[in-house]
Amino acid sequence: MELFTGVLSAVIAAIVSLIIALISFVTNKNTLRSEREKFERELQRSMTSKLYDLRLEMYPEAIAITDGLRKSQMAAQQAHLSETYFKDIAKKLDEWHSTKAFLLLSRSAVDTLYTLRRVLREKPEMEGQYSKEQLEKIWKAKGAFRSALRSDIQFLYEEETESRDD
């Protein structure tokens, strides 16, 4: 009987030890997963912050380059709106895009930049003069590009706001 009691005590102790080990394993696994997720969120936040800072550094230059495409600017330059005028702006955009700005643009901003560059390179329709339709296309392409840049900045701001709410 004493042998049976000893074996039973050993079996109970082994089962309790296994249960405690299992609970410890599950707890540690959950803790590690939680820590990894926290690290990934912090890393993402850090990368987002760096991207935001770089965009704030680079995007104003693109806005300044496209300033000559505002309706008021084009109206003031009406006599000088030549193919060269628009090609110069396209060249400046190309130079800007060939810097680190290339790495910072979102897909939608890149698409709108390509559209803007394409319409800036179109030939004048009427004897060296751009038609109202062409100028409207240029103005709309400029607006879409600037809007995409603002969206890039706004998206980062919204992402930061959401992460603070969590």
N, C-alpha and C positions, 0 to 999 in steps of 0.2 A: 504494500500500500504506500509505503514511504517512497518507493521508487516511482510509482505512478504519480504521486503528488509532486515529486521533484521534476519529472518529465513534463507534467501539466504546467508547472510554474515556468519552466524553461520555454515551453511552447507559447504561453501567454506573453512572456517577456519578449520573445522573438516577434510575435504578432504586433505587440505594442511598438516595438522598435521599428518594424517595417512601416507601420501606419505613420509614426512620427517622421521617418525618413521620407515617405511619400508626401506628407504634408509639407515638409521642408523643401523638397524638390519642386513641388507645384508653386509654393510661395516664392522661391528663388527664381524660378522660370518667369513668373509674372512680374517680379521686381526687375529682372534684367530686360524684359520686353518693354516695360514702362520706361526704364532709364534710356533704352535705345530710342524709343519714340520721342522722348523728351529731347535727347541729343539731336535727333534728326530735325525736329521742329526748330531748335535753337540754331542749328546750322543753316536751315532754310531761311530763317529770319535774318541771319547774318548776311547770307548771300543776297537776299532781297534788299537789304539795307545798302550793301555795296553797289548793287545794280541801280538802285534808286539814286544814290549819290553820283554815280557816273553819268546817268541819264540827265540829272539836273546840271551837270557840268557840260555835257555835249549838246543837248537839245536846243538851248538858246541860240547857238550858232546857226542851226538849221532854220530857226524862226527868223533870225536876222537875214539870212541869205534869201529867204522867200518873201521878205518884206516888200521887195520890189514888185511882187505879183498881187499885192492888194489892189482892189478896184481904184481906190483913191490915188495910189501911187501910179498905176497904169494910166489913169485919166490925166494926171499931172505930166506924165512922160509921153503922152499920145503921139507927139511928133517924133519921138525917139524910139518908138516901139518897133524896132527892126529885128530881123533874124539874129543879128549879133547881140542885141540886148538880151534876148531869151537864151541864146547859146551861152552867153557869159554866166547867166544864173545857173544853167544846167551844168556848166563846167565847175562852178563853185560847189554845187551840190555833189558832183562826182568826187571832187577833192575832199569834201567833208565826209562823204560816205566811205572813202578809202582809208580813213583813220579808224580809231577804235570804235567810232560810231557804228561801223559795220557789225560789230559784235553785240551791240546794245539794242538794236532795233528789233521790235517784235515782228512776227510774220506779216501782220496787217500793215504795219508801218513800212516794211520793205515793199510790199505790193503797191501801196499808194505812192511811195517814192519812185518806183519804176514807172508807174503811170504818169506821174508829174514829169519825169525826165523825158518820157516818150512825147508827150504833148508839147513840151518846150522845144523839142527838136523838129517839130513839124514845120514845113515850109509855109510862108505866107500864101494865102489863096489869091489875093487880088493885087497884082503888080507890086510886089514888095510890101504890101500892107496886109495886116491881119484882119480877118473878118470879125464881126461881133461874136459870131458863134465860136470861132477859134479862141478869142479872148475869154469868152465865158467858160470854155473847156479848161483853159489854163487856170482861171480863177477857181473853178470847182476842184480841179486836181490839187491846187495849192491848199485849198480848204480841207480836202480829205486828208492830205498829208499832215497838216498841222493838227487836225482832229485826232489822227492816229497817234501822233506824238503825245498829245494831251491824254489820250486814253491810256497810253503806256504809263504815264506818271500817275494818273488817277487810279489805275488798277493796283499799283503798288501801294498807294495811300489806302485804298479800300481793304487790301489784304492786311495791312498793318492794323487797321481799325478792327477788322474781324478777329485777328489774333489777340488783341487786347480784350475783346469782349469774352473770349473763351475762358 
